[in-house]
Structure formats: C-alpha cells, structure tokens
Amino acid sequence: MKTLASRLFLGTILSSVLLSAEAGRSSAAPTHHPRHVTSSHHATSGTPAKPRSRRTSMMAANEESVGVHGSRSTRNSGGGMMRVETAPYAVQSVGRQYIEMRSPTSTGLDVVQNLPSVSIAMPDTSGIKGGALYMRGFTDADTALLLDGAPASLAAYLQQNVDAENIESVTMTPGSSPIDAPASNATAGTLDERTLTPGKKAGGSMDFSYGTNNMSREFVRLESGEIGNSGIRSYISVSNTHSRQWMGAGTNRRTHVDVGLFKEFTNGSTVKFFGSWNNSMFTIDAYPDAQTFYNYKHTGQGYNRTNVWDRNSTSAGNYWQGNIDSWNQFFVTTQAHIIINKRLTFDLSPYFATGFGWDGSTAGTPASTGATYFYGNGQKADPSTPLSTYWAQHWSPQVGLVAKLGYDIDRHNHLSFGYWYENNAVDYFFPTMATQPGGIEEPLIDVLGP
C-alpha cells in the first residue's frame, strides 16, 4: 500500500512540473499577427494588440438557420401545353395558362385543336354554333365527352355547357378512356373538361371582345373567396355574345351563366358543384351543292341565307328567319370526394342536364308538298305559302350518378368498385309553320292529300 501511494504521489508531482513548463513556454513565445488582418484599435503601452478575424460571407456574426423546401405541386409547363401526367394511358392535355392566352370566344374544342390525332371544324368564329371533332377517323359521336366527370352533349353543343374563362383544363385520351368514365361510346377516346375551382381570395375578372361581322362579347366573373372559416368558396359569371352571319343574312346571339361552389374539409375531402344556363339563337347555315359553290368561287355570289322575303321567289324558302336554332340548356353536376381513411375513399358524382327549343328548316310550299294546310282559325293556307318545319323538344331530363369506392393497396396499385346509373327521356314533335313577312311564323294544321 505504501509503495502504491508513493507512486501516485510522485506521478502527481511530475504532472504538475510538466504543466508548469508548458505554460512558461507558451508565455515566452512572441505573438504573431496574421499578415492579412488589420487591427482597428491601437495597442496600449505594454499590451500587445489582439488580432481580429475578418468576417466573410461564410462566417455569420449571429446564429443562422437555413431552410430548404420542396414542392410536388404540378406546374403547367410549356405555356400550359406540357402538363405533368401520371395516368397509366396516353394523355394529351392543356392547362389554364394556355386557355387564358386563347381568344375569349374559344370553346373546349378550340383549345385542343393543336393536340396530336385531333381535327376540329368550327362553323363560325364567335363560338356560338359549336363545332365538330374528328379523332383517329372517328367523329364526336364515337367519343366520350365529359364535363367534370359527367357526360356532355355532342361536340356541336359543348359551348352550351361552360364559358372558356371557366375551363381549368381539357384532357384528351385518344383510343382509350378511364374505366370509371360514364360513357359507352368511347371508341375514338375521351375528351374531359374540368371547370374552374373557385379561388381562396375574393375578386373577379372581366374581358370584352369585338371583331368582324359585328361580333361583340362581354364577360364578367365575381368570386367570393373563402366565406368566413367555412371552407366554402364560390363564383358566378355572366357572358353575352352577338354576331351576324359571316355570309348572307341573319344574326346570332348567346347568353350564358356559370355558377361554381367548392367546399374543402380538414381531412382533405372536397365537394365541387358546377351549374350553368345557356340561351342561344342563331341562323342555321345553308350548305352548298357543287354548282352553288362553283358560283361562289368564281363570281363571289354567296349561297347562305337571304333577308328578302318573297313568296313568289325561288329563294323564299331560304329566308333566314325561317331557319333558326333556338335553345335553352341547363347543366348541373357535383363531385364529392370523401376520404374515409388513409387508404379508402368514396366518390359520388350526380348530374342533371336538360334542354328545350327548336330547329327550323325550309319545307317548301303546300303545292310542292301535295298537302293542304289550315290556320288555327280554319282559313286555308295559300298553295304558294313558304313553309318551315321544326324539330321541337320539350323539357327532356337526363339524370344520372356515378359512385365509386377506391382502395390504395400500395403506392402503385389502386383497387376500385363503381356503379353508373342514368335515366333520360326525349319528348319532341315536328310542327309546320307558315312563314309570313317579317319572319313571323304561324302554326299550321296539315291535312294529307291535294
């Protein structure tokens, strides 16, 4: 024990001696200043100046924090023509940025006319008369046309459902369609329009257009923003369009109203509502035969409707007010996306559409038809009276819903079960009218036979 204690005592003394020697050696060494450092204080007598380190961009005087954030939100690249797509099939789409650069008179067809495998035909530049779609050799009758997931009318009537300013995106899937699309005529593919989601900030927008053929258009949209803390936001828009025929006589007009509502819940569930009303009246174009087109090409003589009413003229049946399309269209759809848990979701999309109106066309004269016609008061119509026949439709509802239950098996596989129900009916008739001076149409009762 004494030997161990003696060794510990000697070790302590030697450590103290070594530490003292090192301290003395340090105090005796001269102080060297870095050559690139300049002191801003003068040294007092007997006290060496302390060097100061220069601050650089990599040296902070105080504590700093650096945050790096990433976002997986989809951007509209290429001016809205190169959207990020993740669907397991061919998708061609345009986004909001591109749609905003187009003319306000554009329709859902106009904005996709530059996409591959699609050909669009437009009968007028005012966007009132709709158009036609051709894709991979098929027409729009073989294409599934959707608006917010609900079936829409033929391409000729797409402009009746929504204004271009309220379209958020248009997606084309040539040759295929989503399995949950409520359509049975998707041989050519699918065209799916998505309406604008109301913004969180209150405001509005407007635009005005004027062009050839006395075309004028006005559009106004008001947005409520988020209403209190309810998570509900909405908008309403009104537009009015007027133009005259690009060839011949006749005027065209269109009045349209869109309403949108959006509700967002804290768990991510959403409900989106869209409704529209469209009223239009336009002149139905006359299509030329080979001879009339030849005359137009070589002499400039037009082949469209005339504003001259003369019952003794061969062109009496071409009077523009006897060839009118008048239509009222209502369209309503709701998309409810309900998140049950992290893997299970439920989607419900009810929709309703209806319309009423009529299309007029030339029907010759009583003499040419071989029938006898009487007015409502019993008076017999003159055999040379110009006639117009109409395809008229009453209130004809189209009601349906799409229900879907989805389950995420993993990040790559999704399982869904769905059901689609639809009920529609069309009530129409074919009245015959006598065309009077000034375009007045008077209904007739026909009796077969000379």
Protein Blocks (a to p, Z undefined) as FASTA:
>chain_A
ZZmmmmmmmmmmmmmmmmmmmmmmmmmpccdddfkbccfbdcdehiacdddddddfkbcf
bdcdddddddfbdcdehhhpaccdfbfbdcddddfklmmmpcfkbcfklmmmmpghiacd
dfbfnomnopaddeehiafklcccdeehiacddfklmmmmpcfklpfbdcddehiacfkb
ccfblmnbccddddddddfbdcddddddddehhiacddddddebjghjnopacddddddd
ddddfehcddddddddddddddddfkopacddddddddddddddddddfklmmmmmmnop
afbdcfbdcfkbmklmmpfklmccddddddddddddddfblmbccddddddddddddddd
debjfklnopacddfkopacdfklccdddddddddddddddddddddfblmbccdddddd
dddddddddddddddehhiacdddddedZZ
